[in-house]
Structure formats: C-alpha cells, structure tokens
Amino acid sequence: MGNAGPQTAIGKRVTASDVAREAGVSQSTVSRSFSDDSRISAATREHVRDVATRMGYTPNALARSLITSRSGMVAVIVTRQSILAMPEMLTAISQALGRRGQRMLLFSPADESDVQNAVSEAWSYPLEGAISCVTLTAEHLDGFRMNRIPVVLYNRRARGLADSVCTEHHAAAARLADRLWEAGHRSFLCLAGPADAPVGHERAEGFSARLEELGAVRPRSVVTDFSYAGGRAAMLDALGASPAPDAVFCVNDQLAMGATDALRYDLGLAVPQDVSVVGFDDVPEAARPSYLLTTVRQDLGALAENAASLLDDRSRAPDSPLRDLDVRGELVERQSARF
C-alpha cells in the first residue's frame, strides 16, 4: 500500500499546525508566510510554502485574519426579492470588491421589514465593511459604528448618517414622465411597489410629481409587491372597473412585464397601441422580443464601484465628511411605449 504522505489522515484537511510541525516553525510563521508580513525572511517564506505545497495545504482565510486583523470580508445585505429580480447587482458588487482583494459575505432578509436579524448576524463577523442594499435605521447604523464596521448604503439614502451611492431615481422617473407627456400621453397609472420600499416610493413620486407640474391629474398609484405576478394582478385589479390609461409607469421591470401580459392576454389590449407601458431597471428580460420594454437603465457597475470606493475611503478616514453620490439613470427607448 502506498504512503499517504505527511497528511495526518487521508481525506482530512491539512491545517497550519500540520505544516508548522513538518516545516519546523511556529503556526504564526506559517500564517505570515502567506501574507505580506515582513517579519520573516524570504528563505523562511519559501521553505514554508514549499512544505505547504507538498502537503496540499490551503490557507484558512478566517484563521489568518486573527493574526493579520484583516478578514477581507465585506457584508452585503440585500433582500431575497432583490436578488431574484436583479442578480446582476450582486455580480457587480462582488466584482468591485474582488478588484480590491475583498470577498462578499451575503445576508439576505426576506424583505425591508426583516432587516434586524440580518444586521445583528452581520455584527458577529470580523468584517472590514458592509454594503447595505436595504434601508438601515439610525439604530442599525449606530450598531455598525459600535462594532467598528464602516457601512455604505447602496441605492438608499441616510443623509447625515452614512455614506451612500444611489441612482437618481426621482430625476430619472421625472425625465420619463416628460418623455411620455411630450409624446401626447395624458392619462396615467402608476404601479408603485410595496408601501415600505423607499426606492419604489422615490421613483413613483418623481414620476407623479413631474406630471402634476406639467398640468396632469396626479396618477392613481397602486401598491403591490415587486414581482411579475404582483404586476399582473395589480394591473387586472386597477382596470377591473376603470378605463385604460394612456400609459402605465411601473417602478421596476418585473412589474412592467406583468402589467404588459395582463393588458395583452387578460384584457385584450395592445401594447403600445392601446396602452404604453414603461419600467425601471433594464433587467436582461426587458430586451426580449416579447417585451422590448422602454425603461430606465441603472448603471450597476458604476453603483457597485462607487460603493466599494466609498467603503475604502471610509476605512482609511473614519472621521471624514459623509458623502452622497448620484449615478445617472439612462432612458432606454424600445417598443412598449408610443413615442
């Protein structure tokens, strides 16, 4: 039978202690050999790494963080519904952190009202920072500060309380209202998302307030969840005993696709000939031939890069003035609206 080598047991993960014994050094020297620690010589570092390679050792990032005081972990807090609706958002954040040698540790509350458990759990980890894609209260933010964890809000605001980066939801929705008004639309419906969702509220308010400025009657606003099914059901309910509007503004694309299918398949109306439908986000499905949705594109790469950069800056200068960054939303005109 062949020799199993220096591993303590076949199939058991080789530890830093195993490498230390084999290399004749301390366990802390093993850990420092896999970091930029200058307290060990180049010869020692090379010797330890040679032994580790031969043994099949992989450094344990969490264990190494106890010595270096750098975990490389950044908490990302985002609702499950947002993950399902926009998985590209997580990809962009992960890539922005990866370019800085950091890794995402995901916390996913069910919705905006279920944040406390996720926040409390995050505090228990040796984090270098947190990016929150959900609304945080002053108490939540105080908890992060007490745990010495810098935090940045992503697509949320907490003016005077934390750094943030945000699509200019209000202004982008107002520009969309301008475009529909210029094209001759005069009656409107708004599918506004959940009552407790600040992003949906900001988009709906930007759209409705601009229409009032232009002289229109403030659109009826329908509260629903952010899902395709929610959009379809809300559309059917809104038009059950009411005439169809000229245009429907949906605060995200999932709602817009659900509304489109309700108009076409349940109510027998043509989009955009009878009713224009517009959304917000520009998810990949919005460009599919069955929808060709007119929408507002969020620059997820810019949002993620700015969030990671703000986190870096806050870590280096904890007492510097707070910053709120805006990222412009781009109107994408396809075929779901009459222009």
SEVOKE-751325 format. One record per atom (N, C-alpha, C): x, y, z; residue in three letters. Coordinates in pm, whole numbers, plus 32768, in hexadecimal, padded with zeros to 4 digits. Example, Ala and Ser with C-alpha at 12.3 -4.5 7.8 and 13.67 -1.06 7.14 Angstrom:
2
85277DC7830CAla84CE7E3E830CAla85287EB6830CAla85057F1F82C4Ser85577F9682CASer850A80038313Ser
% end
This chain:
339
80567F898000Met800080008000Met8059807B8000Met803780E17FAEGly808B81587FA2Gly808781AD801FGly80EC8202802DAsn80F6825C809EAsn809882D2808CAsn804B82EF80F3Ala7FEB835E80EAAla802E83E580F6Ala80B483E8810EGly80FA84688118Gly80E984A381A2Gly810A852481B0Pro810C85628233Pro808385898268Pro80168578821AGln7F948599824FGln7F75854182C8Gln7F2B857A8328Thr7F0D853083A2Thr7EA784C2838AThr7E5084D28326Ala7DEE846B8304Ala7DBD84838278Ala7DA98414822EIle7D78842281A6Ile7CEE846581A8Ile7CDD84CC8155Gly7C5E8513814CGly7C4F858281B3Gly7CA8858F8211Lys7C9F85F98273Lys7CEA86748242Lys7CAF86E88254Arg7CEE87648227Arg7D6F877D8274Arg7DD9879D822AVal7E5987BF8268Val7E4D884882A9Val7E7A88548325Thr7E6F88D1836FThr7EF589178377Thr7EF2899483A5Ala7F6E89DF83BBAla7FC6899B8423Ala7F87895A8485Ser7FD5891284EBSer8022889E84ADSer7FE48857844FAsp802887E9840AAsp80A1881C83BFAsp808F888C8377Val80FE88C5832AVal816C88F68387Val8144893483F7Ala81A789668457Ala81FF88F5848CAla81C0888584B1Arg820E881284E3Arg826E87DE8479Arg823C87D083FFGlu828F87998393Glu830187F8836FGlu82E5887B8373Ala834B88DE834BAla83A7890583BEAla838188DF8438Gly83D3890284ABGly83CB899584D1Gly835589D084C0Val83428A5D84E2Val82C28A6A8536Val82A78AE28564Ser822D8AF985B1Ser81B68B078553Ser813E8AF7858CGln80C58B05853BGln80B58B948509Gln80DC8BF8855ASer80D18C82852DSer812F8C9E84B8Ser81A28C5984B3Thr81FE8C6A8442Thr81BF8C3483C2Thr81768BC783CDVal812F8B928358Val80CB8BF98325Val807F8C338380Ser801B8C968356Ser805D8D0E8316Ser80CB8D3D8351Arg810F8DB2831AArg81518D958294Arg816E8D16827CSer81AB8CF281FBSer814A8D028187Ser80CB8D0A81A7Phe80668D1A813EPhe80288DA68141Phe80708E05817FSer80458E91817FSer80BE8EE68159Ser80AD8F698163Asp811A8FC48140Asp816D8FEB81BAAsp816A8F978220Asp81B28FB4829DAsp82488FB68283Asp828A902382ADSer831A90328294Ser83708FFD8306Ser83318FC1836BArg837D8F9383E0Arg83BE8F0B83CAArg83A88ECE8359Ile83EA8E4F833BIle84418E6182BFIle84A98E1282B5Ser85068E1F8245Ser84CD8DDD81C8Ser85078E038157Ala84DD8DC880D8Ala84F78D3280D7Ala85668D088116Ala85898C7A8118Ala85228C2B8169Ala84FA8C6181DCThr84968C1D822EThr84118C1581E6Thr83ED8C8381A6Arg836E8C85815DArg836F8C1A80EFArg83DB8C1280A5Glu83E58BB08038Glu83E18B22806EGlu84288B0880DEHis84298A83811BHis839C8A598145His83568AB3818AVal82CF8A9381BBVal82718A7A8146Val82798ACC80E0Arg821F8ABB806DArg823D8A3A8021Arg82BB8A14801AAsp82DE89947FD9Asp82A1891F8026Asp82AD892280ABVal827388B880FEVal81DB88B680EEVal81A0892D80EEAla810F893680E3Ala80DE88FF805DAla8125891D7FF3Thr80FF88EC7F6EThr810788547F6AThr8172881F7FA1Arg8184878D7FA2Arg811687477FF1Arg80E78789805CMet8080874D80B0Met7FF28767807DMet7FE587C1801DGly7F6087E27FEBGly7F15883F8047Gly7F5F88998089Tyr7F2388F580E8Tyr7EE9896F80A1Tyr7E70899880C9Thr7E318A13809BThr7E1A8A6D8113Thr7E4C8AE98111Pro7E3C8B428185Pro7DA98B5781A7Pro7D8C8B5C8228Asn7D068B78825AAsn7CFA8C0E826DAsn7CA78C4E821AAla7C9C8CDF821DAla7C6D8D1482A3Ala7C0C8CCF82E1Leu7BD98CFF8361Leu7C438CF283CELeu7C8B8C8483CDAla7CF48C738432Ala7D628CDB841EAla7D868CF583A0Arg7DF08D578384Arg7DC68DE283B3Arg7D428DFE83ADSer7D138E8383D4Ser7D2B8E9E8469Ser7D318E3484BBLeu7D4B8E47854ALeu7DD78E7D8561Leu7E338E5E8507Ile7EBD8E8C8515Ile7ED28F1284CFIle7E9A8F208457Thr7EAF8F998407Thr7E4D90088428Thr7DE08FE68471Ser7D739044848CSer7D309075840DSer7D3C902983A0Arg7CFA90488321Arg7CB28FCC82EFArg7C2D8FD082F1Ser7BE18F5C82C5Ser7BC98F5D822FSer7BC98FD481F2Gly7BA78FDF8164Gly7B138FD08149Gly7AC18FC381B2Met7A328FAB819FMet79E2902D81AAMet7987903F814DVal792B90B0814FVal789C9079814DVal784D909D81AFAla77C1907281B1Ala777490BB8145Ala7722907380FBVal76C590AF809CVal7639908480C7Val75E790E580EBIle756090CA811DIle74FD90EF80B0Ile74B1908D8080Val745490A48012Val73DE90458022Val736590738007Thr72EF901F8018Thr72EE8FAF7FB0Thr72AD8F427FD5Arg72A28ED07F78Arg72588EF77EF9Arg71F58F4D7F07Gln71AA8F787E92Gln72038FC67E32Gln725C90197E67Ser72B990647E11Ser731B90077DCCSer73468F9E7E12Ile73A18F3D7DD5Ile735F8EF97D5FIle72E18ED37D70Leu72998E907D04Leu72818EEF7C8FLeu72628F6D7CADAla72418FCC7C44Ala72BC8FFE7BFBAla732D90107C43Met73A4904A7C06Met742390027C36Met74378F877C0CPro74B28F407C34Pro752F8F857C01Pro75238FD37B95Glu7598901B7B5FGlu75D0907F7BC3Glu757C90B07C1CMet75A9910E7C82Met761290CD7CDCMet75F790507D07Leu7658900A7D5CLeu76D98FED7D11Leu76CE8FCB7C92Thr77468FB17C43Thr779D902E7C3DThr775F90A17C25Ala77AA911E7C1BAla77EE91417C9FAla77A7912F7D0FIle77E2914C7D92Ile785590EC7DAFIle7840906C7D93Ser78A990097DAASer792790297D5ASer791590527CDDGln798990737C8AGln79D190F07CBBGln798491557CE6Ala79C391D07D19Ala7A1491B37D97Ala79DF915E7DEFLeu7A2991397E67Leu7AA290E27E44Leu7A9090867DE5Gly7AFD902E7DBDGly7B75907B7D88Gly7B5C90E87D42Arg7BCB91397D0FArg7C1B91787D81Arg7BE2917A7DF8Arg7C2691B27E6CArg7C5791457ECBArg7C5490C87E9EGly7C8190597EF1Gly7C2090367F60Gly7BA1905C7F50Gln7B3D90417FB7Gln7AD78FDD7F83Gln7A908FA07FDFArg7A2C8F3C7FBCArg79A78F5D7FFDArg793D8F3E7FB5Met78B68F5D7FE3Met78818EF08040Met78498F1980B1Leu78038EBF810BLeu77708EE9810ALeu771B8E9580D2Leu76918EBD80B3Leu76338EA58129Leu75E08F0A8146Phe75748F0081A6Phe74F48F29815EPhe748E8ED28160Ser74188EEA810CSer73978EE1815DSer736B8F50819APro72E98F5181DDPro72798F3D8176Pro72078F1181A4Ala71978EF7814AAla71698F768105Ala71638FE58150Asp713790648116Asp716A90D5816DAsp71439152814BGlu717591C78192Glu714E91C98225Glu70E091858248Ser70B2918582D3Ser70F7911B8328Ser714E90CB82ECAsp718C905A8331Asp7225906C8337Asp724F90E78352Val72DE91088348Val732A90EC83CAVal72E890F9843CGln732F90F584BCGln737F907684CFGln7346900184B0Asn738F8F8384C4Asn740C8F7D846EAsn74028FAB83F0Ala74768FA98397Ala74E3900683CAAla74BB907B83FBVal751C90DC842EVal756190A684ABVal7514906E8505Ser754E90378581Ser75AF8FC68562Ser758D8F728502Glu75E88F0684DCGlu76688F3C849FGlu765C8FA4844CAla76D28FDF840DAla773390148475Ala76FF905084DFTrp775590888547Trp77AF90208588Trp77898FA08580Ser77D58F3885C4Ser784E8F088574Ser785F8F3A84FATyr78CE8F0F84A5Tyr793F8F7684A5Tyr79BC8F48848DPro7A2D8FA68487Pro7A318FED8400Pro79D7904A83ECLeu79C5908B836BLeu7A219103835ALeu7A48911C82DEGlu7A90919782BDGlu7A3192068294Glu79B491E4827CGly795292498256Gly78CF92078232Gly786C925A8212Ala77E9922881EAAla77AF9283817FAla77709245811CIle7724928C80B6Ile7693926080C6Ile763C92BE80E6Ser75B1929C80FFSer755992C8808ASer75169267804DCys74B692827FE2Cys74299288801ACys741D9292809EVal739C92A380E2Val73A693218139Val73359355815FThr733293CB81B4Thr735E93A88242Thr73B893F7827ALeu73E693E38303Leu73B994598359Leu738F943B83D2Thr736694A3842FThr73E194E08471Thr73CC954E84B9Ala7439958B8504Ala7472952A856BAla741B94D785A6Glu744894748607Glu74A1940B85C5Glu747A93DF854DHis74CF93808504His755893BC84E9His755A943784BALeu75D894788497Leu762E948E8513Leu75EF94AF8584Asp763994BC8602Asp767994378627Asp763093C88610Gly76669344862EGly76E1932585DCGly76DF9348855BPhe775693338508Phe77CB9385853DPhe77B194038563Arg781E94568597Arg7855941D8618Arg77FE93EE8671Met782C93B486F0Met7882933886D8Met786492EF866CAsn78B492798649Asn7928929A85ECAsn7940931B85D7Arg79B0934C8585Arg79AA931384F6Arg7931931084BFIle791D92E08436Ile78EB935483E1Ile793D93888386Pro790C93F2832EPro789E93BD82D2Pro783C941182B5Val77CA93E48266Val77AA944B81FAVal7783941A8185Val7757946D8115Val76CE943E80EAVal7674949980D0Leu75F09478809DLeu75F194788005Leu75BA940D7FCBTyr75B593FA7F3BTyr7526940F7F0CTyr751194757EB9Asn748B94977E86Asn742994B97EF6Asn745E94EA7F64Arg740F951A7FD5Arg745295998009Arg740695EA8052Arg743C96618090Arg742A965C8127Arg74899696816EAla747B96B081FDAla74C9972F8218Ala7496979D81E3Arg74E1981A81E2Arg750C9843826EArg758C98618278Gly75C5988982F8Gly75E798168354Gly75CD979A8327Leu75E49726837DLeu764896C28343Leu765196B982BEAla76AB9658827FAla76C9968281F1Ala7739965281BBAsp77599665812EAsp76F3961980D9Asp76D9964C8061Ser767B9606800ASer769B96217F77Ser767195C37F24Val767395D67E93Val75EC95A87E5EVal75B495F57E03Cys752995DD7DDECys751196087D4ECys74C595B87D05Thr748D95E87C87Thr7432965E7CA7Thr743396C67C54Glu73DC97387C71Glu734E97137C43Glu730E96BF7C96His728C96857C76His722496F07C56His721B97557CACHis71B597BC7C9DHis71C598057C18His723F98307BFBAla7258987D7B80Ala724598287B04Ala727097A97B09Ala726297517A94Ala71CF97367A77Ala717F97207AE0Ala70F097097ACCAla70AD97877A97Ala70DB97FB7AC4Ala70A398797A92Ala70C2988B79FDAla7139986779D3Arg715C98707944Arg7104981278F1Arg70E5979E7928Leu708D974078E2Leu7000977B78D5Leu6FD297BE793EAla6F4F98017937Ala6F50986D78CBAla6FBB98BA78C4Asp6FC99920785BAsp6FBC98E277D0Asp7000987277BDArg700298337739Arg6F7798027711Arg6F2E97C6776FLeu6EA797987751Leu6E49980D7736Leu6E5798777785Trp6E0398EE7772Trp6E1C992C76E8Trp6E9A993A76C4Glu6EBD99737641Glu6E83992075CFGlu6E75989D75E4Ala6E419844757CAla6DA898457576Ala6D66989175D1Gly6CD6989F75C9Gly6C869850762DGly6CC498077687His6C7A97BD76EDHis6C42981F7753His6BC49806777DArg6B84986377DAArg6B44981F7853Arg6B2D979F784FSer6AF7975978C5Ser6B5796E978EASer6B6F96DA796DPhe6BDC9684799CPhe6BB1962E7A12Phe6BF595BE7A20Leu6BE995667A94Leu6C7595457AC3Leu6C88953A7B46Cys6D0C951A7B7DCys6D03949D7BD3Cys6D5194377BB0Leu6D6193C17C07Leu6DDC93DB7C5DLeu6DC493F67CDFAla6E2994357D34Ala6E7993D67D8BAla6E5C93527D8AGly6EA692F87DE0Gly6E7392FD7E70Gly6EBB92BF7ECEPro6E8F92BA7F5APro6E9093437F9CPro6E3893567FFCAla6E2D93D78041Ala6EAB93F88090Ala6EF4939080BFAsp6F6993A88114Asp6FED93A680C7Asp6FE793AC8040Ala706193A57FEFAla708A94317FC3Ala70F594697FFAPro711894F47FDDPro713C950D7F4BPro717E94AD7F08Val71A394C17E7DVal712794CB7E25Val70C894707E38Gly704C94767DECGly700294F87E06Gly6FFE95227E83His6FBA95A07EA6His6FFD96167E61His7082961A7E60Glu70C9968A7E24Glu70B096907D8DGlu70AE961D7D4CArg7093961A7CBCArg700596467C9EArg6FA4960F7CEAAla6F1896337CD4Ala6F0096C87CEDAla6F3F96FD7D54Glu6F2E978B7D74Glu6F6E97E37D09Glu6FE397BC7CD7Gly702398097C6DGly6FCD98117BF1Gly6F9197A07BCDPhe6F3C97997B57Phe6EBC97EC7B6BPhe6E7897D67BDASer6DF798167BF3Ser6E0598AC7C08Ser6E6B98D47C55Ala6E7D99637C6FAla6E9B99AF7BEEAla6EE999737B96Arg6F0899B77B17Arg6E8B99C67AC1Arg6E3699617ABELeu6DBA996B7A70Leu6D6099DA7AA7Leu6D5B99E87B2AGlu6D0D9A567B64Glu6D459ADD7B39Glu6DC99AE87B36Glu6E089B647B09Glu6DE39B837A78Glu6DD39B1A7A29Leu6DB29B2C799CLeu6D1D9B497986Leu6CCB9B3B79EEGly6C3E9B5879E3Gly6BE39AE079E2Gly6C199A6A79F3Ala6BC799F179F4Ala6B8999DA7A7EAla6B1D998E7A7EVal6AE6995F7AFEVal6B4798F87B38Val6B6099017BBAArg6BBE98A47BF9Arg6B9098147BDFArg6BEA97BF7BABPro6BC297367B88Pro6B9496E67C01Pro6B37968C7BE9Arg6B14962A7C50Arg6B8D95D27C68Arg6BAD95B97CE7Ser6C2295697D0BSer6BF394E97D4FSer6C1F94767D1EVal6BF593F47D51Val6C6893B37D9BVal6C4F938B7E16Val6CB493487E69Val6CAF92B17E4EVal6D2492777E37Thr6D2E91E67E23Thr6DBC91BC7E47Thr6DDD913D7E37Asp6E6991177E4AAsp6EB491347DCAAsp6F35910E7DC6Phe6F89912F7D53Phe6F8B90C17CE9Phe6F36905D7CF3Ser6F438FE77C9ESer6EF18FF37C1CSer6F128F9A7BBETyr6EC58F8E7B42Tyr6E338F707B62Tyr6E1C8F0D7BBAAla6D938EE87BDFAla6D4B8F5E7C1FAla6D928FAB7C72Gly6D5690207CB0Gly6D2D90887C4AGly6D81909B7BE5Gly6D6190FB7B7CGly6CE890D17B2BGly6CE190517B0CArg6C6F901F7ABCArg6BED902C7B0BArg6BF090037B8BAla6B78900B7BDEAla6B4D909C7BF6Ala6BAF90F47C0EAla6B9091817C28Ala6B5391C37BACAla6B85919D7B38Met6B4F91D67ABCMet6ABE91AC7AA9Met6AA1912F7AC1Leu6A1890FE7AB2Leu69BB91407B17Leu69EA914E7B91Asp6997918D7BF8Asp697E92207BD9Asp69E592677BAAAla69D992F67B8FAla697893127B1DAla697492BC7ABALeu692092D47A45Leu689E92857A49Leu688292447ABAGly680A91F47AC3Gly678B92427AA8Gly678492BD7ADDAla670C930F7ACAAla6730939B7A9BAla67A793AB7A62Ser67D6942F7A37Ser6804942979A6Ser67FA9498795FPro682E949C78D6Pro68C6949278D5Pro68FC945F786AAla698D94517860Ala69CE94DA7853Ala6A3F94F07895Pro6A88956E7886Pro6AD595717802Pro6B0E95E477E3Asp6B6695ED776EAsp6BEA95A57788Asp6C1995AD7805Ala6C9C95757824Ala6CA0954278B3Ala6CEC94D878C8Val6D02949F794CVal6D9694A7796DVal6DB694E979DCPhe6E4094ED7A0DPhe6E4F94887A7DPhe6EAF942E7A70Cys6ECA93C77AD5Cys6F5393E27B11Cys6F5D93DC7B95Val6FD894047BD6Val7047939D7BCAVal702A93287B92Asn709592CE7B67Asn7067927E7AEDAsn70C4923A7AAFAsp70A591F57A31Asp705191787A46Asp706091357AB9Gln700E90BF7AD2Gln6F7A90E57AD4Gln6F5A91527B15Leu6ED191847B16Leu6EA391A67A88Leu6EFC91E67A3CAla6ED9920F79B4Ala6EBD9197795AAla6F0A912D796AMet6EF290B57917Met6E7090717940Met6E53906E79C2Gly6DD4903679EFGly6D5F908979BFGly6D6C910D79C4Ala6D0291667994Ala6CEC915578FEAla6D5A914778B4Thr6D5091357823Thr6D0190B77800Thr6D20904B7844Asp6CDA8FCE7826Asp6C488FD37852Asp6C2A901A78BEAla6B9F902A78E6Ala6B509078787CAla6B8C90E37849Leu6B49913277E2Leu6B3290E07764Leu6B989096773BArg6B90904D76BCArg6B358FD276C7Arg6B528F7E7729Tyr6B168EF8772CTyr6A998EEE7780Tyr6A8C8F4677E4Asp6A168F40783AAsp69AC8FA77813Asp69D9901B77E2Leu697B908777C5Leu696990A0772FLeu69B9905D76DDGly69A99069764DGly69D090EF7613Gly6A2A91367656Leu6A5991B87627Leu6AE391AA75E7Leu6B029202758AAla6B8391FE7545Ala6BE4925E7589Ala6C619230759AVal6CCE928175CFVal6D349295755FVal6D4D93107534Pro6D2693907572Pro6CB193D6752EPro6C72939774CBGln6C0C93DE747EGln6B9A941274D5Gln6B6B93BF7534Asp6B0093EA758EAsp6B379428760EAsp6B9B93EA7646Val6BD6941876C4Val6C6E940C76BDVal6CB5947876DCSer6D46947276E8Ser6D6B943E7774Ser6DD593EF777AVal6E0593BA77FAVal6E9B93D77804Val6EC494127872Val6F52942F7887Val6F7C93FC7911Val6FFD93DB791DGly703093A5799BGly70A993F079CDGly70F593AD7A22Phe716E93E87A5CPhe71CB93767A85Phe7248937E7A5FAsp72B693237A83Asp730192F17A08Asp72B792CD799DAsp72EF928D7926Asp733092077949Asp72E191AC7980Val730F91237996Val731D90DF790EVal736C90747903Pro738190347880Pro7300900B783APro729B8FDF7885Glu721E8FB37846Glu71D5902577FFGlu71F390A17826Ala71AD911477EBAla71C891217755Ala723B90ED7728Ala726090F6769BAla722D90817649Ala71EA90217686Arg71B98FAE763AArg714D8FD975D7Arg71448F977564Pro70E38FBF74FEPro70538FC4752EPro70308F717590Ser6FA78F7175C1Ser6F848FEE7611Ser6FE8903A763ETyr6FCF90B3768CTyr70079131764ATyr7085912F7624Leu70C791A775EDLeu709E9222763DLeu70BB921976BDLeu70869278771ELeu70D492FC771DLeu708B93697716Thr70C593ED772DThr70D793FE77C4Thr714F942677ECThr716E9423787BThr71E094837899Thr7205948C7917Val727994D97942Val72E59477796CVal735A94857931Arg73C9942A7951Arg7419946079C6Arg7429940A7A2AGln7485942A7A98Gln751193FC7A72Gln7574944C7A8FAsp75FF94267A75Asp763293D97AEFAsp761A93567AEELeu763D93047B63Leu76D293007B7CLeu772293037B11Gly77B293057B22Gly77E293827B69Gly77AC93F67B41Ala77D394747B82Ala77A394797C12Ala772B94487C2CLeu76F994457CB6Leu775493EF7D0ELeu777793797CDEAla77CA931D7D2DAla785593567D42Ala7891938E7CD8Glu791993C47CE2Glu791C94397D43Glu78B8948F7D3CAsn78B395007D99Asn789C94D27E28Asn784A946C7E3BAla783394387EC3Ala78B394017EFFAla78FC93B17EB0Ala797A93787EE0Ala79E193E57EFCAla79E4944C7EA7Ser7A4294BA7EB8Ser7A22950B7F36Ser79A195277F4CLeu7979956E7FC6Leu79A095208043Leu7991949B803BLeu79B5944780ADLeu7A4B944E80C8Leu7A9B944A805EAsp7B2C945A806CAsp7B4E94DE80AFAsp7B129549807CAsp7B3095CE80B1Asp7B0895DA8143Asp7A9595A28167Arg7A6895AA81F2Arg7AC2955A824FArg7AF694E9821DSer7B519498826ESer7BD494E28289Ser7C03952B8223Arg7C8295748233Arg7C7195F58283Arg7BFB96328279Ala7BE596B282BDAla7B5D96AE8304Ala7B56966C8378Pro7AD5965883BCPro7A8D96D983E1Pro7AD6974583F3Asp7A9897C28421Asp7A83982783B2Asp7A9798008336Ser7A85985E82C7Ser79F1987B82B1Ser79CF98EA826EPro7941990B8256Pro78F9989E8207Pro787B988B8227Leu7829982881E0Leu781198578151Leu77FF97F480F7Arg77EC98148069Arg777197CB8033Arg772698107FDDAsp76B497D67F95Asp76D197E67F00Asp76E097777EBALeu76FE977A7E2BLeu768397537DDALeu767297947D67Asp760397767D0CAsp763997397C8CAsp75F196D77C58Val761196997BD7Val759896AE7B7BVal75AF96E47B06Arg754297077AABArg7503968A7A70Arg747D968A7A69Gly743496207A25Gly742096447993Gly742C95E2793BGlu742495FA78AAGlu739F95C67873Glu7355961B782DLeu72D995F277EELeu72F895987777Leu72BC95237775Val72CC94C37707Val724694B676C1Val723D94E87648Glu71BF94E675FDGlu71BA946A75A5Glu7156941675C0Arg714093A1756AArg70B393AE752DArg706293447536Gln6FE4934774ECGln6F6893397543Gln6F75934775C6Ser6EFF9337761CSer6EB793BB7636Ser6EEC942A7601Ala6EAC94AC7614Ala6EA594F67590Ala6E3A9545757EArg6E2795947504Arg6E7396177512Arg6EDB962774C0Phe6F2796A474BFPhe6F2A96DA7430Phe
% end
